[in-house]
Amino acid sequence: MGDQVAYRMDSVPVRGGELRVGVWGEDGPVLVAVHGITSSHLAWTLIGPELGRDHRVVAVDLRGRGGSRDLPGPYGMAEHAADIAAVVRAYADGPVALIGHSMGGFVAAETARRFPDLVERLILVDGGAPLPLPPGVDAAAGPAALEEAIATTVGAVFARLSMTFPDRESYLALWRQHPSFDPWPDGADAYLDYDLVGEQPLLRAACRMEAAVRDGQDLYALPGATPAPLPRPAVFLRAPRGMFDDPDAPLYTPGRAGEWLPGVTEHDVPDVNHYTITLGREGASAVAAAVRTGDPAPR
């Protein structure tokens, strides 16, 4: 996907401390990249080097995750949007493109709504439009029901946040059982190696459970929610297979993004699931193409 580009880790002052970011590339327009609910900036481990050939890609570790795990709460999309605004101001003199995967799409959308002068356009990667609650989950039951919805949607990847692991191989073994990681995606090794904190035999995932639980409450189409257009042009890239590689259970059914975000341009990325749309080689190529041209189809 391209030649080697410069990469470094950096930090940006935000409320309560410093936000960790990874930066690929040194020249070209700034692109700020935002990861999903339990992830880190290395969700972009394939896409960052490719786009870094002609962009400066600034990928964040959101508050409560990765190198930003010790930043204090509160969490939620509004708080993350304020952090992204600080990142944009630190790296750019004007509005930039935002790219968000999964929950990162919600953060990008919220940033555009709260800070439209900082955003030029949005690339939403299988995230950003309100999700339906899983069957049997009642939003009126309060936060506990929403935590159940998150656990149902994300599965064992969410449960790992309360687990400890005696060594790195044990952590990788959990992911090797995940249907979305068979075959093993090209970007998985770097992504997962960065995800562990602590020392053996008490390694744990970097994402804080309380951050994921709070943030997940902002992802669903709760009673009273209504469709709302985004204030900036947006492309939505849909993975036809879902969190568990199931073609019958995509995270987004066709057309849902356009229903909830009127005016968004929706494209399917063929033969990817919710993870491999960024961590797989073909998915990463399609996302990079969409950033450059607005269309994930190869040219």
VOGU-3710 file (C-alpha; in Angstrom, 3 decimals, decimal comma):
1> mgdqvayrmd> 0,000/0,000/0,000  2,870/2,389/-0,432  6,379/3,212/0,718  7,463/3,679/4,306  6,442/7,010/5,775  7,541/8,760/8,931  5,658/7,788/12,105  5,897/9,190/15,586  3,872/9,403/18,767  2,997/12,813/20,112
11> svpvrggelr> 0,686/14,405/22,674  -1,811/17,266/22,744  -2,843/19,178/25,889  -6,507/18,582/26,758  -8,675/18,743/29,853  -6,932/16,852/32,647  -3,638/16,115/30,908  -2,345/15,091/27,485  -4,006/13,110/24,718  -1,752/10,576/22,961
21> vgvwgedgpv> -1,699/10,659/19,164  0,160/8,783/16,460  1,242/10,775/13,403  1,995/9,317/9,967  3,492/11,576/7,308  4,961/15,043/7,414  3,411/16,928/4,492  0,050/17,424/2,866  -3,381/18,145/4,298  -4,050/17,133/7,891
31> lvavhgitss> -6,423/14,206/8,423  -7,570/13,440/11,976  -8,489/9,777/12,544  -10,653/8,488/15,406  -10,931/4,831/16,485  -13,744/2,708/17,922  -15,136/2,086/21,383  -12,437/-0,202/22,870  -9,690/0,481/20,347  -6,664/2,778/19,890
41> hlawtligpe> -4,920/4,848/17,235  -3,353/1,667/15,845  -6,736/0,735/14,402  -5,230/2,826/11,555  -1,992/0,815/11,412  -2,481/0,059/7,680  -4,370/3,180/6,635  -2,067/5,672/8,364  1,072/4,708/6,424  -0,806/4,670/3,127
51> lgrdhrvvav> -2,469/8,062/3,556  0,708/9,427/5,143  2,266/9,431/1,664  0,247/12,548/0,794  -1,410/13,561/4,097  -0,362/14,163/7,662  -2,511/11,589/9,476  -3,054/12,398/13,152  -4,705/9,388/14,817  -5,836/9,781/18,410
61> dlrgrggsrd> -6,023/7,524/21,424  -9,370/8,611/22,826  -9,718/9,532/26,497  -9,745/6,302/28,525  -7,916/4,255/25,850  -4,361/3,468/24,783  -1,846/6,111/25,795  -4,724/8,362/26,893  -6,213/5,812/29,310  -5,301/7,848/32,395
71> lpgpygmaeh> -7,060/11,021/31,289  -9,985/11,583/33,653  -13,670/11,347/32,864  -16,309/12,369/32,227  -16,501/10,579/28,908  -19,135/10,748/26,157  -19,231/12,073/22,614  -19,297/15,743/23,640  -16,119/15,298/25,721  -14,346/13,450/22,929
81> aadiaavvra> -15,393/16,132/20,432  -13,722/18,763/22,603  -10,531/16,669/22,609  -10,642/16,299/18,809  -11,102/20,047/18,469  -7,902/20,515/20,504  -6,087/18,104/18,168  -7,271/19,935/15,050  -6,131/23,281/16,479  -2,746/21,795/17,400
91> yadgpvalig> -1,977/20,489/13,902  -3,870/22,666/11,426  -4,523/26,319/10,661  -7,966/25,642/9,197  -10,658/22,976/8,858  -9,583/19,367/8,281  -11,088/16,085/7,170  -12,121/13,757/9,996  -12,233/9,990/9,576  -13,894/7,835/12,210
101> hsmggfvaae> -14,292/4,066/12,490  -17,170/2,572/14,505  -17,627/4,785/17,599  -15,026/7,092/16,079  -17,640/7,956/13,472  -19,896/9,227/16,240  -17,036/11,288/17,672  -16,317/12,750/14,231  -19,996/13,591/13,673  -20,271/15,229/17,095
111> tarrfpdlve> -17,127/17,249/16,428  -18,617/18,513/13,162  -21,822/19,509/14,932  -20,109/21,285/17,829  -17,119/22,730/15,951  -18,181/23,080/12,302  -15,490/25,678/11,614  -12,830/23,011/12,312  -14,237/20,363/9,964  -14,021/20,282/6,179
121> rlilvdggap> -15,595/16,865/5,521  -16,242/13,501/7,169  -15,389/9,922/6,240  -17,492/7,635/8,457  -16,293/4,023/8,450  -19,078/1,686/9,602  -20,033/4,089/12,369  -21,609/7,437/13,162  -25,309/6,767/12,494  -27,399/5,730/15,540
131> lplppgvdaa> -27,557/1,968/16,037  -30,727/0,002/16,759  -30,891/-1,509/20,226  -30,491/-5,306/20,191  -33,751/-7,248/20,463  -35,013/-7,514/24,021  -32,986/-4,568/25,361  -35,235/-1,870/26,821  -33,709/1,613/26,797  -36,223/2,718/29,429
141> agpaaleeai> -34,479/0,420/31,917  -31,581/2,878/32,172  -27,784/2,586/32,039  -27,745/-1,112/32,941  -29,790/-1,904/29,835  -27,466/0,155/27,692  -24,443/-1,667/29,112  -26,200/-4,915/28,140  -26,704/-3,508/24,640  -23,000/-2,726/24,331
151> attvgavfar> -22,010/-6,185/25,563  -24,456/-7,795/23,117  -23,202/-5,713/20,187  -19,477/-6,041/20,864  -19,398/-9,448/22,585  -16,188/-10,916/24,028  -14,217/-7,910/22,828  -16,107/-5,903/25,460  -15,831/-8,592/28,131  -12,029/-8,569/27,832
161> lsmtfpdres> -11,941/-5,159/29,513  -12,589/-6,805/32,887  -10,128/-9,680/32,301  -6,435/-10,130/33,053  -3,980/-12,155/30,976  -0,828/-13,970/32,160  1,062/-13,192/28,936  0,655/-11,689/25,490  0,036/-15,041/23,852  -3,025/-15,583/26,052
171> ylalwrqhps> -4,396/-12,257/24,905  -3,789/-13,094/21,247  -5,494/-16,463/21,787  -8,709/-14,657/22,765  -8,666/-12,757/19,490  -7,760/-15,821/17,436  -11,097/-17,310/18,469  -12,956/-14,286/17,119  -14,670/-15,058/13,788  -13,826/-11,629/12,393
181> fdpwpdgada> -10,098/-12,404/12,781  -10,132/-15,582/10,660  -8,104/-15,288/8,489  -5,794/-13,158/10,631  -5,888/-9,539/9,357  -2,640/-7,913/8,264  -3,001/-5,082/10,764  -3,871/-7,219/13,791  -0,395/-7,793/15,272  0,575/-4,149/15,766
191> yldydlvgeq> -2,956/-3,249/16,840  -3,153/-5,921/19,552  0,416/-5,566/20,805  -0,260/-1,912/21,612  -3,508/-2,757/23,395  -2,000/-4,363/26,508  -0,911/-2,533/29,656  0,530/-3,688/32,966  3,009/-6,467/33,660  2,830/-10,250/33,430
201> pllraacrme> 0,930/-12,092/34,816  -1,595/-9,274/35,189  -1,791/-7,784/31,718  -5,037/-6,094/30,747  -6,567/-4,260/27,829  -5,768/-0,555/27,826  -9,362/0,621/27,397  -11,076/1,410/30,681  -14,411/-0,326/31,194  -16,037/2,814/32,607
211> aavrdgqdly> -15,098/4,759/29,469  -16,597/2,146/27,146  -19,783/1,846/29,198  -20,361/5,587/29,280  -19,502/6,154/25,645  -21,709/3,307/24,496  -24,760/5,129/25,822  -24,363/7,682/23,008  -24,418/5,162/20,155  -28,010/3,976/20,054
221> alpgatpapl> -31,240/5,307/18,574  -33,004/5,881/21,878  -36,644/6,979/22,196  -37,034/10,542/20,966  -34,027/10,416/18,623  -34,716/11,806/15,163  -32,685/11,856/11,936  -30,436/14,882/11,535  -28,168/15,907/8,652  -24,510/16,611/9,268
231> prpavflrap> -23,231/20,172/8,821  -20,414/19,088/6,510  -20,210/16,727/3,495  -19,913/13,112/4,585  -19,217/9,703/3,058  -20,347/6,554/4,884  -18,464/3,306/4,194  -20,487/0,235/5,173  -19,076/-3,192/6,034  -21,475/-5,831/4,696
241> rgmfddpdap> -20,430/-8,279/7,435  -20,806/-7,437/11,107  -18,934/-7,627/14,398  -18,794/-11,432/14,184  -18,204/-11,704/10,423  -21,866/-12,583/9,868  -23,259/-11,414/6,513  -26,774/-11,641/7,980  -25,964/-9,316/10,887  -24,070/-6,251/9,655
251> lytpgragew> -23,703/-3,428/12,122  -25,615/-1,285/9,608  -28,258/-2,532/7,217  -28,156/-0,940/3,750  -29,596/2,558/3,793  -29,612/3,048/7,581  -26,848/5,635/7,483  -28,737/7,728/4,939  -31,947/7,383/6,950  -30,390/8,786/10,131
261> lpgvtehdvp> -27,868/11,133/8,507  -29,811/12,616/5,572  -27,521/13,700/2,747  -24,663/11,312/3,534  -23,243/9,392/0,566  -23,224/5,669/1,375  -20,899/3,068/-0,182  -20,436/-0,627/0,546  -16,877/-1,927/0,872  -17,007/-5,474/-0,551
271> dvnhytitlg> -15,982/-8,556/1,402  -15,064/-6,950/4,734  -16,399/-7,135/8,276  -16,530/-4,442/10,932  -12,867/-5,043/11,843  -11,250/-5,839/8,517  -12,645/-2,673/6,953  -9,634/-1,011/8,632  -7,346/-3,869/9,760  -7,532/-5,909/6,544
281> regasavaaa> -5,482/-5,000/3,505  -8,413/-4,732/1,069  -10,552/-2,763/3,491  -7,709/-0,383/4,279  -7,132/0,241/0,555  -10,814/1,032/0,062  -10,880/3,443/3,006  -7,761/5,225/1,742  -9,335/5,538/-1,709  -12,474/7,044/-0,183
291> vrtgdpapr> -10,411/9,646/1,651  -8,682/10,652/-1,581  -11,625/10,482/-4,007  -14,825/10,084/-2,001  -15,297/6,621/-3,491  -13,835/3,368/-2,071  -13,791/1,652/-5,483  -10,267/1,150/-6,842  -9,236/3,368/-9,765
//
